[in-house]
Amino acid sequence: MPTPGRHALVLLCFLICMAGSPDASAQLAPRVRAAQAQIQQVVQDTIRSPVFSGALWGIEVTNLRTGRRLLGQNPRALFTPASNVKLLTAVAALRRLGPAYRYQTRLYRDGPVRDGVLRGNLIVRGSGDPTLGGYQQRADPTVVFRRWADSLRAAGITRIAGDIIGDDDPFSDVPLGEGWSWNDVPYAYAAESNGLVFNRNTIRLTVRGDRPGAPGRITWTPFGTDFVRVRNQSRTVPRDSASDEAYDRPFNDNHFVVRSRLHPNETQEESLAITEPTRYFTHTLRAVLQREGIAVAGRGVDVDQMPIRPSYAADTVQRVATYRSPRLREIVRTMNHESENLYAEQLLRTLAVVNRPDTTARDLSVGSAALGALAVRRELGAMGVDTSRVQLVDGSGLSRKDYLRPQALTRVLEHMWTEAPDSLRTAFVNSLPRGGEDGTLKYRYADGAPARGNVRAKTGTLSSVSALSGYVTTESDTPLSFVIFSNHHMAETAAVRAAQDAIVNALARLPI
């Protein structure tokens, strides 16, 4: 417990700060002043813990009913926001594309059909859709491909004489975000962005422990695809030894090395990112078609390998099938609930294609992350954010080159709660995980916690970086927005999250 002297010091600092603010303490109702002093005390007692020595905290809390700021701790300093960047990507996408927006991935044939044989190629024209084979189809990522096989049979096609061509041209060919760490490359959270995406551009690899001294047994989905190679250097260790997971994949190579240590009968599962997503898409589609009884003479290829690009307006090119994604509001919900980086990167690049911003800058190419980031900044500016102090280089927050003020994110949260049209507000708020119930907050805010089922917020985590921002209501049902950034901490992630949760629980207990 803090000492009485410390209480007095905190309150004195608070009153000095308030005296110079537009809402001078003399003008505040006693209940509001008491609430401000209460939350100030909780914040200072929390972040001054020795475990956070040297850390930089940025915190801002606003009463959304009155617009009055209840707390400001370094609100104008620049922070690395980690996955809180997804909040900006979500808002920009909802504003620019609309909650009902859907991606369309189209399947074409470019030749005649005679005696059941397509005498030409099958072409998949991508639009940047991240959902094909994704979360909604995790039970069977190939379900869309099998439906396409049905469409081909309905068109009288039982054999394809040509290739399966993947057209990923809506997006630039830069696969990773600026400033991403090379250590992240093998893992699903750093999956490559691309105009064509299948199964989140990942495989799902499983290692099962055997007898001590023996390698683990490795399988992977979809159906042990030969698009990747896996070298098994795993080892089953005795139960009194430590187990761990270790995976490697070089740049520009789909050769994985598994060096995990695991106990007998232990199961380890990991989603691992592939490279060359377009070829992965077409290679897997070819394999599924053959499994469904449609022979394919050619290969699965990237359109960039073809001497002549498809002309979709030509009479010889006919559409066979179309996959339409879930609506954008569902995509944004998945992105924020799962903190799915690939979805965020795909949305960012979509903003550089659909309703893209006008610019004369030659280095901002169509389908690029940089042009998408400009679109996000334009939307932030329209909401009243000072974009001169916003730096974004990706859509997910995986880069440490992203910088944001707590004050800027507060303005975004305030706008989406009080000023946005109902359809945008609902889509945005519903995209945020609910404390103790779902998404990345499912296992936080235990039974009995004041904020359980009340707080809706987005998490953010990098090494030495943690963020939590969103909405919570007080005991009197007053809606608050909050932004909590912690940078340069050396504490365990669990300790920082506990500090964030303590602050949010204190907000939920406020009597205003």
N, C-alpha and C positions, 0 to 999 in steps of 0.2 A: 504493500500500500504506500502511496506517496505521502510525504510528511506534510503537516500544515503549512510549513514555510514554503514548500514547493507549490502547494495549492495557491498560496497568495501570489507567488512569483508568476505562475501561469496566468492567473486572473489579471494581474497588473499588466503583463505583456499584451494580453487580449484587449484590455480597455484602451491601452495606448494605441494599438493598431486600429481599433474601432473609432477612436476620436478623430483620426484623419480620413476616415472613409465617408462616402456620401451618406451612408446610413449611420450617422453618429449615434453613440450609445444612448445619449439623452433622449433621442427621438424614438427609441425602440420600446415596445411594450415589455413589461417585466418578464412575461413568460418567454418571449423570444430571446431576450437577453440571457435568461437563465439557460435556455436550450443551447445557445451559442457557447456559453461558458462551459456547459456540460460536455458538449462534443469536442470543444477545444482541449479540455482536460483529458478526455479519453485518448484523443489523437496523440497528444504530447507524451502521455504516460506509455503509449504503445510504441511509438517510433523511436523514443529515446532509450529503449532497451539496449543493453550492451551488445546483444547479438547483432544489432543493426549499426554498430559503430562504423562511421565512414560512409554509410549509405545516403543517397539523396532521395528525398521524398517530395512528390508533388501531389497535392490533394486539394480538391475543390468540391464543395457541397452547396447546392442551390435549392431553395424552396421554389418548386415549380408553380405553386399557386400564387405567390406574390412576386416571383422573380428576384427575391432578395438572397444574396449570398450569405450562407451561414458559416462558412469556413473557407479560408484560403491559405494553403501552405505551399509556397513557391509556385503560384498558379501561372506565372509568366515565364518560368524557366523551361528550357527545352529538354525533353526526355525521349529516350527510345521507348516507344509504346508497345513493342512486340505485337501480339495478335489483336490488340485494340485497333490496329490499322484496319482490320476487317469491318469495324463499325463504319469507317469512312467509305470503304468500298461498297458496303451494303447500301448506305444512304445514297451515294452517287448513282448506283445501278438502279435502285428503285425510282429515283427522281428522273433519270434520263431514259430508262427503258420501260418503266411501268411495272407494277406487281404482276400483271398477267402475261408478261413477255415470255415467249417460248423459243427455244432453239429448234432448228430443223436440220436433220442430217438425212440427205437424200441419196438413194441408190439408183443408178442409171445403167443401162446397157448401151453400147455404142455400135451395135451391128444387128443384122437380121437373125431371126430364129428359124432354122430349117431342120425338120425331123428331130426336134427336141434339143438341138445344138445351137447355142449362142455363138455365132461366128464373129466374135469380137470380144471386147473386154467388159468387165463389170467395174463400174466406177462408183466410189463412195465420195460424195462431196460434203466435207465437213463445214461446220459453222462455229466451232469452238465449244460445243456442248460438253460440259464435264460429267454429265449424268449417265451416259450410256454404259451399262455394266456397273454403275456406281451403287450408292447406298440403298436406293429403293429396289435394286435388283441383286443384292448381295447373295441371296439364296441361289441364284443362277445368273451369273454375269453374262452368259451367252444367250439369254432369252430373246433379245432383239435379233441376233443373228439367226436364230432358229425360225423366228417369224419371217425374216427375209427369205429363208429357204422355202417357206410355204408360199411366199409371194412369187418366187421364181418358178416353182412348180405350177402355180396357177397361171403363169404366163407361158406355160408349155416348155420351160427350160429344165432339162435334166443333165446337161453338160455344157461347160463353158470352155470354148476353145482358146480363149485369150487369157489375160492376166486379171488379177484383182488389183485395181489401182486406187490408191488413197490420195485424195486432193485435200491438203491441209492448208491451202493458200490464204484463208482469211487472216491468219496470224503471221507475224514475223518468225523467222527461224531461230531466234534466240531462245533457248529452252529453259534457262534458269534466271532467277532474279538477280539484279545487281547487288553485289556484296554478300551473296550467300556463301556459307562456309563449305569448303570441299569435304569436310567430315560428314556433312549431311547427305551427300549424294546418294548413298545406297538406300536411304529410307523413304517411306511413303510420304512423309511430311515435306520432302523436297522433290516430289515428282515433277517431271518436266511438263511445262506448258506447251500446248500444241493445238492446231486447228482441228485435229481428230484425236479423240480420247476414248480409250476402252479400259474399263475396270480401274479407273483412276490412274492409268499408266503404271500399274503395279502387278506383281504376283503375290500370292499369299503362301508363304513357306512355313512348313511345320516340321519340327525336329522332335523325335521321341527318343527318350533314353532307353538304352538296351542294358546289357550286363556291364559291370565295371570293367573299364579298359577297352571296351568295344566302341566303335563310332556310333553316333545316333543314327536313327532311321529317318531319312528326309523324303518328304513329298511336297508337291506344290500344285496350286491351282492357278489358271484353269487347266484341268486335265493333264498336268505334267508337261505343259507345252515345251516343244523343242526350240522355241524362239530363244530360250535362255539355256545356259549351261551352269551346272552347280557342282563345285568341288567340295566334297565332304571331308573337312578336317575337324569335325566335332569329336567330342570324346565323352563317354559316360564315366562319371566319377563316383566314388563311394558317397553314401549319404552324409557322412561327416565332413565332406569337402564342400567348398563353396562352388555354386553353379553361377554361370553368367551367360549372356548372349553376345555374340560377336559376328558381324557380317561385313564383308568388303565387296566392292565392285568398282573397277577402274572407270574413269571417264570414257565415254564412247565405246563401251564394251558391255555386253550382257552376260559376262562370266562372273558368277557370284562365288565367293568363298565363304564357307560357314565354319567358324572356329569356336562355336559355343561349347560350353561345358555344362552338362546336365546330369541329374541323378537318374537312377534306374526308374523307368516308367514315367518320368517327368515329361511333360509336353510343353514346348515353347513354340509360339506362333508369332510371326512378324510379317507385315506387309512391306515389301521391298520394291523400290522404284526401278523401272527399266529405262533404257535409253532407246532412241529411234521409235517414238510412239506411233508414227504413221505405219511403219512396217509391222509393228506389233499388232496394230489394228487389222491390217489386211492379211497378215499371216494367220491370225486367229480366225478371222472370217472365213478364209479359205479352208482351214481345218474343220470348222463347224459345218460348212456346206458339204464337205466330203463325208462327214459323219452322218449328215442328213440325206445322203444318197445322191448328191449332185456332184458329179465329177468336174474337176478343174484341171485343165492341162497346163496352164501357166502358173506364175508365181504371185505372191503378194508383194506389191511394189509401191514406192512413193512416186507421186506424179512427177517429182523432180528428176526421176530416172528416165522419164519418157522423152523421146525425141520431139513429139508433137503434143501439145497440151489439148485437153478435151474442149470442144466447142459445144456448150450445152444448148445453144440455139439451133444446132444442126438438126436436120430431119432424121438423121441416122441415130441420134442420141435420144433415147426414150426413158422416162422415169419409170422405175419398177416399184419402188416402195419409199416410204418416208417415216422416219422416227421423229416424233415430237417430244421434247423434254417436258418434265413437270413445269409449272409456272414459276416465274422468277421468285415469287414470295416463298415457295417451297424450297427453291435452291438456296436462297439467302438463309432460310431457317436451318437447313442442313449445314451450310457453311459456318454459321455462328454456333449452333449447338455442338457440332463435332470439331469446331475450330479447324476446318478442312482447308488447308493452304491451297491445294490445286483449284478448288472451286473459286477461291478469291482471285488467284492469278488468271483464271479463265475469264472471270467477270471483268477484271481490269483491262484485259486485251480486247474484250468485246466492246468496251467503251471506246476503244480506238478503231472500231469498225462501224458499229451501229450508232447513228446520231453523233458521230465523232466531232470533236471541237474544230472550229476553223483556226488555222494557224499558218503562218508563213515560214515557220522554222523548218529548215530542210532536214534536220536530224530527227524529226518526229514523224516516223513512217507509219503508215496505216497498219494496224494490228500490233503495234509495239507497246511495251509496258510504259515507255516514256509518254506516248500520246495518251494512253489510258490514264496515267497519273495527272496529266494536264486536265483531262475531263473531270477527275475527282476534285482537283483544285478549283476549277471553275464552279462546280456545284457548292463547294465549301464557301467560296467568295459570295455566291448568291444567298447564302444563309447568314452572312454577316461575319464570317471568320476572317481574321487577318492572315491571308495566305502567304504574306512575305515571311512569316515565321513558321511555315509548314514545309517540310521536306519529305517527299514520298518517292520511293524508287521501285516499290512493288505493291501488290495488293493485299498481301497476307501478313506483313510485319515480320517475316523471317529475316529480313535484312537489318543490319545495325546502322544503315545509312538513313533510316526513317527517323524523323524528328518531329515532335509535336508538343505543344503546350497543353497542360491541363485545361487552361482557360479556353482553348480552341475546341477541345472535345466537349467541354461543358456547353458551349454554344450549340454544337451539333445536337446533343441530347435534348437541350432546351427546345430547339427548333422542332425536332421530331415529335416532342410531346405536346407542345402548345400551339404550333403554327402549321404543321404539315397537314395536308388533306387526310381524312379519316382512313382511306385505303392505304396510304403510305405509312401513317402512324401505326396502324394495326399490324401491317406486314413487318415493320421494323421491330416493334416491341415484342411481337410473338416470335421473332427470330432469336431472342435472347434466352439462354438457359435460365431455368427457375431454380433458386437455391434449394438444395436437398431433394430435388425431384428429377431433373433430367439434364442431359448434355454434360458439359464440363463442370457443372456445379452439382451433379447428382450426389456426390459423396461429401459435399460440404454442407454446413448448417444442419447439425444433428437435430433429432427430435427435441422439441422444446426451445430451440433457438428462436429469438424474436423475428429473425429475417427468413426463417424457413418457409418456403412457399410464397414468400412476399417479395424478396429481392429478385430482380431479373437483370442479369449482367453478363458482360463478356470478359473472359479471362485473357491473359497474355503472359507467355513465359518464354524467356531465353535464359541462358546462363547469366546470372547476376542481374537479371531484369524480371520484374513481375508487375502485372497490371490487373486491375479490376475496375470496370466502369459500367454504370447502368442506372437503374432506378430502384427505389425502395420507398415504402410508405411508412409513416410514423404511427404511433399509437392512436393519434387523432385522425388517421387516414389522410394525412397531408403528403402529397407526392414530392419526393426529393430526387434530384439527380446527383450522382457522385462520380468522381474520377479519382482513382488512387494509383499513382505510379511510384514504383521503387526501382531505382537504378543504382548500380555499383555496390549492391549488397553482397556479402560473403556468407550469408546465412543459408541454412537448408531451405529448399523451396517450401516445405511444409510450415516452417516458422513464419515466412513472409505471408503465406496464405492465411495462417491463423491470425496474424496482425490485421490483414485486410478484413477478415470476417468479424473480428472484434469491433472494428470501426463501424462496419455495416450493421451489426447487431445493435450497437449503441444508437445509430441513426433510427433504427426501427423502434427503439424504446423512447424516443423523444416525445414529450407531452405537448407537442404543438400540432 
